Amino acid sequence: HMANKSKKGLALIEYLIVHRNESVTNQRLIYTFWANESVTNPESALKTLISRMRATLNQISPELGSCIVAERGAYRCACRI
C-alpha cells in the first residue's frame, strides 16, 4: 500500500512539473489521480499526498519542498527545472 502511495506521489510531482507554467486546480488533480478510486475525502487525500511529497523533496534538498506551491484551490511547480 505504501509503494502505491509513493507511485502516486511521484506521478503527482511529474504532473506538476509537466504543467509547471500553469496552476493545476485541486479538482483536476483529484480527477486525474483518484478518478477510479472511491476516496471518502479526496481533498484531504490530495493535501496529505502533497505534504508527504514536500517532505520527501525536502530530504533531497531544502529548496525542493518549496517548489510545490499552493495557490487558491490549486497547486503549481514553481522551481526552474
C-alpha positions as CSV (number, residue, x, y, z in Angstrom):
1,H,0.0,0.0,0.0
2,M,2.8,2.4,0.8
3,A,4.5,1.7,-2.5
4,N,1.3,2.6,-4.3
5,K,1.2,5.9,-2.5
6,S,4.8,6.6,-3.4
7,K,4.0,5.9,-7.1
8,K,1.0,8.2,-7.0
9,G,3.1,10.9,-5.2
10,L,5.8,10.7,-7.9
11,A,3.2,10.8,-10.6
12,L,1.7,13.9,-9.0
13,I,5.1,15.6,-8.9
14,E,5.7,14.7,-12.5
15,Y,2.3,16.0,-13.5
16,L,3.0,19.4,-11.8
17,I,6.4,19.6,-13.5
18,V,4.9,18.9,-16.9
19,H,2.3,21.6,-16.3
20,R,4.8,23.9,-14.5
21,N,3.7,27.0,-16.3
22,E,0.2,26.8,-15.0
23,S,-1.8,26.4,-11.8
24,V,-3.4,23.0,-11.7
25,T,-6.7,23.0,-9.8
26,N,-7.4,20.7,-7.0
27,Q,-10.4,19.3,-8.9
28,R,-8.2,18.5,-11.9
29,L,-5.6,16.7,-9.7
30,I,-8.3,14.8,-7.9
31,Y,-9.9,13.7,-11.1
32,T,-6.6,12.8,-12.6
33,F,-5.3,10.8,-9.6
34,W,-8.4,9.5,-7.8
35,A,-11.0,9.1,-10.7
36,N,-11.1,5.4,-10.4
37,E,-11.0,5.1,-6.6
38,S,-13.6,5.6,-4.0
39,V,-12.0,8.1,-1.6
40,T,-14.1,9.5,1.2
41,N,-12.4,12.8,1.2
42,P,-10.4,13.4,-2.0
43,E,-9.4,17.0,-1.0
44,S,-7.8,15.6,2.2
45,A,-6.1,12.8,0.3
46,L,-4.6,15.4,-2.1
47,K,-3.4,17.6,0.8
48,T,-1.8,14.6,2.5
49,L,-0.1,13.4,-0.6
50,I,1.2,16.9,-1.4
51,S,2.5,17.2,2.2
52,R,4.2,13.8,2.0
53,M,5.8,14.7,-1.3
54,R,7.1,18.1,0.0
55,A,8.7,16.2,3.0
56,T,10.3,13.7,0.6
57,L,11.6,16.6,-1.6
58,N,12.9,18.4,1.4
59,Q,15.0,15.3,2.3
60,I,16.7,15.6,-1.1
61,S,17.2,19.4,-0.8
62,P,15.6,22.0,1.4
63,E,14.6,24.2,-1.6
64,L,12.9,21.4,-3.4
65,G,10.0,21.1,-1.0
66,S,9.1,24.7,-1.6
67,C,8.8,24.1,-5.3
68,I,5.3,22.8,-4.8
69,V,3.3,26.0,-4.3
70,A,-0.3,26.0,-3.0
71,E,-2.5,28.6,-4.6
72,R,-6.2,29.3,-4.1
73,G,-7.7,25.9,-4.9
74,A,-4.7,24.9,-7.0
75,Y,-1.1,23.8,-6.9
76,R,1.8,24.5,-9.2
77,C,5.5,23.7,-9.6
78,A,7.5,27.0,-9.0
79,C,11.0,25.7,-9.5
80,R,13.1,26.0,-12.6
81,I,13.8,22.5,-13.8
